[in-house]
Amino acid sequence: MRRSPGVTLSDVAREAGVSKVTVSCILSDRPAGTVRVSEGTRQRVLAAARELGYRPNALARGLARRRTDTITLVMQFPGVFSGGSGFISEMMYGVVDAANAINYDLMLHTKTQPDPDSDLRSLLDGRSDGALLLRDRDDPILAGMAERGHPFVQIFSRADRVPGACFVDVDNVEGGRLAARHLLDLGHRRIAFLGGSPRSAAVIDREAGYRAALADAGLPSPPPGWAALRMNYAGDEAGIAALVALFRTSPPGERPTALFAWSDDVALRAMNVLRQECGLRVPGDVSVVGFDGTEAICERSSNPRLTSVRQPIQEIAERGVALLVSCINGEPVERTQQVFEPTLVVRDSCAPPARPGA
C-alpha cells in the first residue's frame, strides 16, 4: 500500500480514472442509489482509496452533511475534572453511556476563553450538532445559542436569561429543605450552609430550601458571618480558611452544630478539615449532610458514611442527552423541562447535638 500524507479525493479520482464527484459519492455516507455507478467503478474507487491510504476528513464530511453526530459537553470550570469528583464521574458515565447507545460521539469543551463571544464562537464552529451545558444560570452563552438557533440542553441547572429553554434538573429547593429538616428533627438549631459559586443555580436553590426550612421552624436567619462559608472543588484554599476560622474562633456555644454542604465532594472535604484542622468529631461535635448521593463518596470514601440528599445523576445526564438529540433532529418533545425529585439517604454522619437544644 502506498501511504503518503495529505491524500485527497482528487488523488483517488486520478488513480481510479474517474471524476472527483464520483469518488465523493462512493466514499461518502450517501444512501445506495443516490448516484448511479457500476459495481466495477465502485470497486475500482475503493481499491484506489485503500492503495493510497486515503482517510476521509470527518469534519469536512460532517459539514457537507450538516451533521457531525457529535454533541459537546460544556462545563463551567475545566478544573472540575481535576478533583476526583464523585458527581463528575457519575455524570460523565451517564452522558457517555447515553451518547454511545445512539451512536453519537462526545466532545468536551474545556478551553478557557477570554470573553463570552469567543466562547460562543468556539462552540458554534460546526464541530458538533448541539451542546449539553452545565453552566451558571445567567451565563451569557445560553442567550447567544438561543439567538442563533443552536440546539442546547442544560443539565443540573436552568437558565434565567432564556425563558422556555430546555433543561433536566433536580428540585434543588426541595433538596435543601430535606437536608435542613433532617438536622432540625435531630434537634439542631445552629445549622450552617456550606455553599459554592454564588452564580450556580444549584447552590442558590439549595440554600433557598435550607433557609426556608429554618424559617418554617421559627428560627432566625443564620448569622452574617456564616455567609462566607463557600467551598468549591479541589484547591479552594480560601473556602477551607473560612471554615477553619469559623469553627476555631467561635465559642462552643455559638458555632454551628451541623453543616449542610452543597455537594458530597465538598462535604467530604469539610469533614476532613473539621477533624484535622479543628480537632472536631463528626458527628459527635458537628453533623454533616451532603448533596448528590454519590456512592463513591458517601459509602466508600467517607468515614463516617455521609448522609446525603440524593439526585439521580446518571438518569438526569441520560435524559439530557436524549432531549438534546431530539432537539437536533427536530423531533416533537413532550416535556422540554424535566425536574426530578430528590431523596434523603440517612447514613452515619449525623447525630443529635451534644447538648440538646443547641
C-alpha positions, 0 to 999 in steps of 0.5 A: 500500500502506498501511504503518503500524507495529505491524500485527497479525493482528487488523488483517488479520482486520478488513480481510479480514472474517474471524476472527483464527484464520483469518488465523493459519492462512493466514499461518502455516507450517501444512501445506495442509489443516490448516484448511479455507478457500476459495481466495477467503478465502485470497486475500482474507487475503493481499491484506489482509496485503500492503495493510497491510504486515503482517510476521509476528513470527518469534519469536512464530511460532517459539514457537507452533511450538516451533521457531525453526530457529535454533541459537546459537553460544556462545563463551567470550570475545566478544573472540575475534572481535576478533583476526583469528583464523585458527581463528575464521574457519575455524570460523565458515565451517564452522558457517555453511556447515553451518547454511545447507545445512539451512536453519537460521539462526545466532545468536551469543551474545556478551553478557557476563553477570554470573553463570552463571544469567543466562547460562543464562537468556539462552540458554534464552529460546526464541530458538533450538532448541539451542546449539553451545558452545565453552566451558571444560570445567567451565563451569557452563552445560553442567550447567544445559542438561543439567538442563533438557533443552536440546539442546547440542553442544560443539565443540573441547572436552568437558565434565567436569561432564556425563558422556555429553554430546555433543561433536566434538573433536580428540585434543588429547593426541595433538596435543601429543605430535606437536608435542613429538616433532617438536622432540625428533627435531630434537634439542631438549631445552629445549622450552617450552609456550606455553599459554592459559586454564588452564580450556580443555580444549584447552590442558590436553590439549595440554600433557598430550601435550607433557609426556608426550612429554618424559617418554617421552624421559627428560627432566625436567619443564620448569622452574617458571618456564616455567609462566607462559608463557600467551598468549591472543588479541589484547591479552594484554599480560601473556602477551607480558611473560612471554615477553619476560622469559623469553627476555631474562633467561635465559642462552643456555644455559638458555632454551628452544630451541623453543616449542610454542604452543597455537594458530597465532594465538598462535604467530604472535604469539610469533614476532613478539615473539621477533624484535622484542622479543628480537632472536631468529631463528626458527628459527635461535635458537628453533623454533616449532610451532603448533596448528590448521593454519590456512592463513591463518596458517601459509602466508600470514601467517607468515614463516617458514611455521609448522609446525603440528599440524593439526585439521580445523576446518571438518569438526569445526564441520560435524559439530557442527552436524549432531549438534546438529540431530539432537539437536533433532529427536530423531533416533537418533545413532550416535556422540554423541562424535566425536574426530578425529585430528590431523596434523603439517604440517612447514613452515619454522619449525623447525630443529635447535638451534644447538648440538646437544644443547641 
